[in-house]
Amino acid sequence: MLELRPFKEIRYQTLLLLERCPFLSDGAVRVGLRIFGDHIRSNDEKAIISFASLGKELGRSAKTIQRAVRELELAGWLVLERGNGIGHATVFSASENTIVVANELREKMDKYGTLQVIEGGQECPQRVTNVSDRGGQNRPPLKRNNKNIKPPARGEAPSQAKVNPIIPAISIPKFQTTKLDQWHDWLKKHRLPELDTIALCNTPNGANKYRLPSNYPPSPDDIERTTALVNYFRHKQQHLLQKQNQATSLVS
């Protein structure tokens, strides 16, 4: 099971994923980069700032910032605790999905891209010159090579870590039973937890909704999409189990 790192250790990976996300507008990406990069603190992993303050930093109106934040929230990047507007600013934090995917990217980058420090310092060859004590200078003849030097083929390049795209999430109310029944059958078919366990969430107005990647599950022919969503739900299940174990250890 993936051991989740603190946000300060996956901040760079979060910014990298956000910048490459194809589902967000440019304005939402700019606002997300500012929140994740400059305002989320390392001690409590939260950012406390108002829409107006973000607008002043980015040269945009508070309404524009509010729309961008709403887009980030609906896409599953941010979790918000909204203030009442009287001395209480909005509290931002990274969503569970963002933390899990950023940790996966950090693990892959550590596996393929970590530099091993062997020994400090630098070794330089002894300086050699062909200058003589006589007049003039002895210089070796210039070696000419007329062969075309071709760059290495792509197949010889070192492998790079594959970046999984962020999967957006939408809210589906409980009364939309047709959609939820199809998701229930799809999860059961792939031996995944039930909807109430893995997708149920509470909205600010007290209504219960389900956070799912789309209105309907992928078709059986869409193998790539099916594989991506199965991995998404499995990582989310691991994350929920880890949070449950941490809460149990604190109580005991």
Beta strands, then each sheet from edge to edge (+ up, - down):
strand 1: 47-49
strand 2: 78-81
strand 3: 90-94
strand 4: 170-173
strand 5: 200-202
strand 6: 208-212
sheet 1: 1+ 3- 2+
sheet 2: 4+ 6- 5+
end
